[in-house]
Amino acid sequence: MSRPTPPPLPPIGPRSFDSDVPNASRMYDYYLGGAMNFTADRELAERAKSVLACTPSLARLNRSFLRRAVNACLDEGIDQFLDLGSGIPTVGNVHEIVQRRNPDARVMYVDYDATAVMHAKKLLDGNENAAILHADIRDPDSVLSAPEVLGLLDFDRPMGLLMVGILLYVGDEYNPKGLVATYRDACAPGSLVPISVITLEHVSKYDPVTHKQMLDLISVYDDASEQINVFGETEFTTWFDGMRLLEPGVTVLPDWRPDGALESDNDSPAGLLGIGGLGKIVRGPVAEAPDA
Ligand SMILES: C[S@@+](CC[C@H](N)C(=O)[O-])C[C@H]1O[C@@H](n2cnc3c(N)ncnc32)[C@H](O)[C@@H]1O
């Protein structure tokens, strides 16, 4: 018996505006309490919350990891950032965190969502050291050779290469590990790479209820323009090949250099779902142990 032909994969490239199809960018904005979302986004986000009540906590924990990772990059002297899948501007944007500590630091945002790009352009108007590129990160050449990117960032010097809360939307068919390697190879040694994704590994061991609810959430996203992909922690750790994982290595998000913020979210079941790490790009042999 012949198997049904799977639906074609959506094309790679920047997406045009469509308020009728719920998307990851605007649903994330809704979870974070933003106003840049439409009825279709809110309805699907509410369905997501009805199956996994802690979905907004998961978004906030990811956002908190982003903030701590960006500050860790600044602590290491990084003064330029390429933020892949930057999202709709919200509280605690990367350029605000960065330019508060170093007004001359540069930030290049990249997102394929038209709403995210439109709002970021408005917000960044007049900021000479920050900009956004409307591009699909699954086409690295369209990012790495864009004149806007090359005009703002110096790839001969270390940068912060942020892939926070984005690769969960990139399925195996687009080889997320290969994408990390391509962007890594474009950056100078000493660059710092924070990455976060979602895993089922911990809930499958310790929290069967949340495990089942997370599987239901994944099904809810079948009706969004992006689907959610989950990754095993061992597999995720290999994405840091060619890098030295800085302390504390790959952990669940609340355990990554906690600073006391978001304590109520830290206790939510969402605390077992998000994992992240911060790699430092090295050339030559990589030491086994995480490096402080
Ligand atoms: C969950 S938000 C994360 C925002 C931010 N990085 C953070 O951690 O708070 C994910 C963003 O990635 C964007 N995105 C997903 N797939 C993408 C792709 N292939 N190329 C560019 N952007 C993408 C979505 O449009 C969305 O704005």
The ligand as a Gaussian input file, in Angstrom:
#p B3LYP/6-31G(d) Opt

LIG

0 1
 C       10.460000      32.308000      20.739000
 S       10.994000      33.679000      19.814000
 C       12.551000      33.947000      20.623000
 C       12.920000      35.385000      20.733000
 C       14.231000      35.652000      21.468000
 N       15.352000      35.024000      20.805000
 C       14.163000      35.186000      22.895000
 O       14.818000      34.178000      23.208000
 O       13.472000      35.797000      23.697000
 C       11.571000      32.869000      18.339000
 C       11.737000      33.790000      17.155000
 O       12.430000      33.063000      16.125000
 C       11.876000      33.449000      14.891000
 N       12.183000      32.380000      13.922000
 C       11.755000      31.094000      13.927000
 N       12.283000      30.430000      12.882000
 C       13.051000      31.324000      12.207000
 C       13.864000      31.237000      11.052000
 N       13.965000      30.084000      10.374000
 N       14.537000      32.335000      10.642000
 C       14.432000      33.512000      11.333000
 N       13.664000      33.654000      12.433000
 C       12.997000      32.569000      12.870000
 C       10.403000      33.621000      15.145000
 O        9.812000      34.463000      14.168000
 C       10.425000      34.244000      16.532000
 O       10.402000      35.642000      16.460000

